[in-house]
Amino acid sequence: MLSTPPAMTISASPHLMVRAAIPTASNPEPHRRLRVVPGT
C-alpha cells in the first residue's frame, strides 16, 4: 500500500514558549484597555 503517514504533532521548545509568553504577560488585560467615560 502506498499511503501518506499521518502528520506528526511537534511541540514548541520551552525556550520559545517562554519568549512568546513575556510580551503577552506585559500587555494589559483586554478589558483594561477600554475606558468608558460619561457623555457630555
N, CA, C and O atoms as a CHARMM CRD file, in Angstrom:
* protein
*
  160
    1    1 MET  N      0.83000  -1.18500   0.00000 PROA 1      0.00000
    2    1 MET  CA     0.00000   0.00000   0.00000 PROA 1      0.00000
    3    1 MET  C      0.87000   1.24200   0.00000 PROA 1      0.00000
    4    1 MET  O      1.86600   1.31800   0.71900 PROA 1      0.00000
    5    2 LEU  N      0.49700   2.18200  -0.78600 PROA 2      0.00000
    6    2 LEU  CA     1.18300   3.46700  -0.79800 PROA 2      0.00000
    7    2 LEU  C      0.25500   4.50400  -0.17600 PROA 2      0.00000
    8    2 LEU  O     -0.78000   4.85500  -0.74300 PROA 2      0.00000
    9    3 SER  N      0.63600   4.97300   0.97000 PROA 3      0.00000
   10    3 SER  CA    -0.17000   6.00000   1.62700 PROA 3      0.00000
   11    3 SER  C      0.74700   6.96100   2.37400 PROA 3      0.00000
   12    3 SER  O      1.89000   6.63500   2.69300 PROA 3      0.00000
   13    4 THR  N      0.22800   8.13200   2.64000 PROA 4      0.00000
   14    4 THR  CA     0.98400   9.14100   3.36400 PROA 4      0.00000
   15    4 THR  C      0.78500   8.91700   4.85600 PROA 4      0.00000
   16    4 THR  O     -0.34700   8.73000   5.30200 PROA 4      0.00000
   17    5 PRO  N      1.85900   8.93200   5.63500 PROA 5      0.00000
   18    5 PRO  CA     1.70500   8.75300   7.08000 PROA 5      0.00000
   19    5 PRO  C      0.99500   9.96500   7.68900 PROA 5      0.00000
   20    5 PRO  O      1.04100  11.05300   7.11600 PROA 5      0.00000
   21    6 PRO  N      0.35300   9.79700   8.81900 PROA 6      0.00000
   22    6 PRO  CA    -0.32200  10.93000   9.45500 PROA 6      0.00000
   23    6 PRO  C      0.68300  11.99200   9.89500 PROA 6      0.00000
   24    6 PRO  O      1.84400  11.69200  10.17200 PROA 6      0.00000
   25    7 ALA  N      0.22000  13.22500   9.95300 PROA 7      0.00000
   26    7 ALA  CA     1.09200  14.32500  10.36800 PROA 7      0.00000
   27    7 ALA  C      1.49900  14.14200  11.82100 PROA 7      0.00000
   28    7 ALA  O      0.72900  13.64500  12.64200 PROA 7      0.00000
   29    8 MET  N      2.72100  14.55200  12.11900 PROA 8      0.00000
   30    8 MET  CA     3.21300  14.45500  13.48900 PROA 8      0.00000
   31    8 MET  C      2.97400  15.77400  14.20900 PROA 8      0.00000
   32    8 MET  O      3.13000  16.84500  13.62200 PROA 8      0.00000
   33    9 THR  N      2.59900  15.69900  15.46600 PROA 9      0.00000
   34    9 THR  CA     2.43900  16.89200  16.28500 PROA 9      0.00000
   35    9 THR  C      3.79000  17.22800  16.89000 PROA 9      0.00000
   36    9 THR  O      4.41200  16.40200  17.55800 PROA 9      0.00000
   37   10 ILE  N      4.23000  18.44200  16.64900 PROA 10     0.00000
   38   10 ILE  CA     5.52400  18.87500  17.17700 PROA 10     0.00000
   39   10 ILE  C      5.27200  20.03400  18.13000 PROA 10     0.00000
   40   10 ILE  O      4.68800  21.04500  17.73800 PROA 10     0.00000
   41   11 SER  N      5.70100  19.89800  19.35500 PROA 11     0.00000
   42   11 SER  CA     5.53900  20.95900  20.34100 PROA 11     0.00000
   43   11 SER  C      6.69900  21.93200  20.23400 PROA 11     0.00000
   44   11 SER  O      7.82100  21.55500  19.89500 PROA 11     0.00000
   45   12 ALA  N      6.40700  23.19100  20.52900 PROA 12     0.00000
   46   12 ALA  CA     7.46400  24.19500  20.55800 PROA 12     0.00000
   47   12 ALA  C      8.35000  23.93600  21.77100 PROA 12     0.00000
   48   12 ALA  O      7.89900  23.40300  22.78400 PROA 12     0.00000
   49   13 SER  N      9.60000  24.31700  21.65100 PROA 13     0.00000
   50   13 SER  CA    10.51100  24.11300  22.77500 PROA 13     0.00000
   51   13 SER  C     10.12000  25.03900  23.92500 PROA 13     0.00000
   52   13 SER  O      9.55700  26.10600  23.68000 PROA 13     0.00000
   53   14 PRO  N     10.39800  24.66300  25.15800 PROA 14     0.00000
   54   14 PRO  CA    10.06000  25.51900  26.30100 PROA 14     0.00000
   55   14 PRO  C     10.68100  26.90700  26.19400 PROA 14     0.00000
   56   14 PRO  O     10.08100  27.89200  26.62500 PROA 14     0.00000
   57   15 HSD  N     11.88300  26.98800  25.62000 PROA 15     0.00000
   58   15 HSD  CA    12.55500  28.28200  25.46200 PROA 15     0.00000
   59   15 HSD  C     11.72400  29.20500  24.57500 PROA 15     0.00000
   60   15 HSD  O     11.56400  30.38400  24.89300 PROA 15     0.00000
   61   16 LEU  N     11.19900  28.68800  23.47600 PROA 16     0.00000
   62   16 LEU  CA    10.38900  29.50800  22.57800 PROA 16     0.00000
   63   16 LEU  C      9.06000  29.87700  23.21700 PROA 16     0.00000
   64   16 LEU  O      8.54600  30.97200  22.98700 PROA 16     0.00000
   65   17 MET  N      8.49900  28.98300  24.01300 PROA 17     0.00000
   66   17 MET  CA     7.22100  29.27600  24.66400 PROA 17     0.00000
   67   17 MET  C      7.38700  30.39300  25.69300 PROA 17     0.00000
   68   17 MET  O      6.49800  31.23300  25.83400 PROA 17     0.00000
   69   18 VAL  N      8.50700  30.41800  26.41000 PROA 18     0.00000
   70   18 VAL  CA     8.75700  31.47800  27.38800 PROA 18     0.00000
   71   18 VAL  C      8.93900  32.80600  26.67100 PROA 18     0.00000
   72   18 VAL  O      8.41400  33.82800  27.11300 PROA 18     0.00000
   73   19 ARG  N      9.68100  32.80000  25.56400 PROA 19     0.00000
   74   19 ARG  CA     9.88900  34.04300  24.81300 PROA 19     0.00000
   75   19 ARG  C      8.57700  34.58800  24.27500 PROA 19     0.00000
   76   19 ARG  O      8.41000  35.80500  24.19100 PROA 19     0.00000
   77   20 ALA  N      7.64700  33.72600  23.91100 PROA 20     0.00000
   78   20 ALA  CA     6.34900  34.17600  23.40600 PROA 20     0.00000
   79   20 ALA  C      5.45600  34.66100  24.54000 PROA 20     0.00000
   80   20 ALA  O      4.59800  35.51600  24.31900 PROA 20     0.00000
   81   21 ALA  N      5.63700  34.13800  25.74500 PROA 21     0.00000
   82   21 ALA  CA     4.77300  34.49600  26.86900 PROA 21     0.00000
   83   21 ALA  C      5.13400  35.84700  27.47400 PROA 21     0.00000
   84   21 ALA  O      4.26200  36.52000  28.02300 PROA 21     0.00000
   85   22 ILE  N      6.38300  36.25600  27.39000 PROA 22     0.00000
   86   22 ILE  CA     6.80700  37.50700  28.02500 PROA 22     0.00000
   87   22 ILE  C      6.06600  38.72100  27.45400 PROA 22     0.00000
   88   22 ILE  O      5.53300  39.50300  28.24100 PROA 22     0.00000
   89   23 PRO  N      6.00200  38.92400  26.12900 PROA 23     0.00000
   90   23 PRO  CA     5.24500  40.08400  25.62800 PROA 23     0.00000
   91   23 PRO  C      3.76200  40.00000  25.97200 PROA 23     0.00000
   92   23 PRO  O      3.12900  41.02600  26.21800 PROA 23     0.00000
   93   24 THR  N      3.21200  38.82200  25.99200 PROA 24     0.00000
   94   24 THR  CA     1.79800  38.65900  26.32700 PROA 24     0.00000
   95   24 THR  C      1.55400  39.04200  27.77900 PROA 24     0.00000
   96   24 THR  O      0.54400  39.67400  28.08800 PROA 24     0.00000
   97   25 ALA  N      2.45100  38.67500  28.66400 PROA 25     0.00000
   98   25 ALA  CA     2.28600  38.97700  30.08400 PROA 25     0.00000
   99   25 ALA  C      2.44800  40.46400  30.36200 PROA 25     0.00000
  100   25 ALA  O      1.87700  40.96800  31.32900 PROA 25     0.00000
  101   26 SER  N      3.21700  41.18600  29.53700 PROA 26     0.00000
  102   26 SER  CA     3.43500  42.60600  29.78600 PROA 26     0.00000
  103   26 SER  C      2.33100  43.47700  29.20300 PROA 26     0.00000
  104   26 SER  O      2.26500  44.66300  29.52600 PROA 26     0.00000
  105   27 ASN  N      1.45900  42.93200  28.35600 PROA 27     0.00000
  106   27 ASN  CA     0.34300  43.69600  27.80300 PROA 27     0.00000
  107   27 ASN  C     -0.78300  43.77100  28.82000 PROA 27     0.00000
  108   27 ASN  O     -1.00600  42.82400  29.57400 PROA 27     0.00000
  109   28 PRO  N     -1.49900  44.90200  28.84400 PROA 28     0.00000
  110   28 PRO  CA    -2.63900  44.97500  29.76700 PROA 28     0.00000
  111   28 PRO  C     -3.75200  44.02500  29.34300 PROA 28     0.00000
  112   28 PRO  O     -3.85100  43.63600  28.17900 PROA 28     0.00000
  113   29 GLU  N     -4.56800  43.66800  30.29200 PROA 29     0.00000
  114   29 GLU  CA    -5.70200  42.79600  30.00100 PROA 29     0.00000
  115   29 GLU  C     -6.61600  43.48700  28.99100 PROA 29     0.00000
  116   29 GLU  O     -6.72500  44.71400  29.00400 PROA 29     0.00000
  117   30 PRO  N     -7.27500  42.72300  28.11400 PROA 30     0.00000
  118   30 PRO  CA    -8.15500  43.34800  27.11800 PROA 30     0.00000
  119   30 PRO  C     -9.24400  44.22600  27.73300 PROA 30     0.00000
  120   30 PRO  O     -9.58700  45.26500  27.16900 PROA 30     0.00000
  121   31 HSD  N     -9.79000  43.82500  28.88100 PROA 31     0.00000
  122   31 HSD  CA   -10.85100  44.63500  29.47600 PROA 31     0.00000
  123   31 HSD  C    -10.31100  45.89200  30.14100 PROA 31     0.00000
  124   31 HSD  O    -11.09000  46.78100  30.48600 PROA 31     0.00000
  125   32 ARG  N     -9.02000  45.98900  30.32600 PROA 32     0.00000
  126   32 ARG  CA    -8.43700  47.19600  30.91900 PROA 32     0.00000
  127   32 ARG  C     -8.02400  48.20300  29.85600 PROA 32     0.00000
  128   32 ARG  O     -7.67800  49.33400  30.19800 PROA 32     0.00000
  129   33 ARG  N     -8.04600  47.84000  28.59700 PROA 33     0.00000
  130   33 ARG  CA    -7.66500  48.75900  27.52800 PROA 33     0.00000
  131   33 ARG  C     -8.79500  49.72000  27.18000 PROA 33     0.00000
  132   33 ARG  O     -8.55000  50.77900  26.60000 PROA 33     0.00000
  133   34 LEU  N    -10.01600  49.36800  27.52200 PROA 34     0.00000
  134   34 LEU  CA   -11.17900  50.15700  27.15000 PROA 34     0.00000
  135   34 LEU  C    -11.55700  51.08100  28.29800 PROA 34     0.00000
  136   34 LEU  O    -11.77200  50.63500  29.42400 PROA 34     0.00000
  137   35 ARG  N    -11.63500  52.36600  28.00100 PROA 35     0.00000
  138   35 ARG  CA   -12.07000  53.32700  29.01700 PROA 35     0.00000
  139   35 ARG  C    -13.46800  53.79200  28.67000 PROA 35     0.00000
  140   35 ARG  O    -13.75300  54.13000  27.52100 PROA 35     0.00000
  141   36 VAL  N    -14.32500  53.80700  29.65000 PROA 36     0.00000
  142   36 VAL  CA   -15.69300  54.28400  29.46300 PROA 36     0.00000
  143   36 VAL  C    -15.83100  55.58000  30.23400 PROA 36     0.00000
  144   36 VAL  O    -15.59600  55.62600  31.44200 PROA 36     0.00000
  145   37 VAL  N    -16.21500  56.63700  29.52600 PROA 37     0.00000
  146   37 VAL  CA   -16.40600  57.93500  30.17000 PROA 37     0.00000
  147   37 VAL  C    -17.83600  58.39000  29.92000 PROA 37     0.00000
  148   37 VAL  O    -18.40800  58.08300  28.87400 PROA 37     0.00000
  149   38 PRO  N    -18.41800  59.11600  30.86400 PROA 38     0.00000
  150   38 PRO  CA   -19.79100  59.58300  30.66000 PROA 38     0.00000
  151   38 PRO  C    -19.85600  60.59300  29.51700 PROA 38     0.00000
  152   38 PRO  O    -18.91900  61.36000  29.30000 PROA 38     0.00000
  153   39 GLY  N    -20.96400  60.58300  28.79700 PROA 39     0.00000
  154   39 GLY  CA   -21.15800  61.52700  27.69800 PROA 39     0.00000
  155   39 GLY  C    -21.34100  62.94000  28.21600 PROA 39     0.00000
  156   39 GLY  O    -21.71400  63.14600  29.37200 PROA 39     0.00000
  157   40 THR  N    -21.07900  63.90800  27.36000 PROA 40     0.00000
  158   40 THR  CA   -21.21400  65.30900  27.78800 PROA 40     0.00000
  159   40 THR  C    -22.52500  65.88900  27.34200 PROA 40     0.00000
  160   40 THR  O    -22.80900  67.05600  27.61300 PROA 40     0.00000
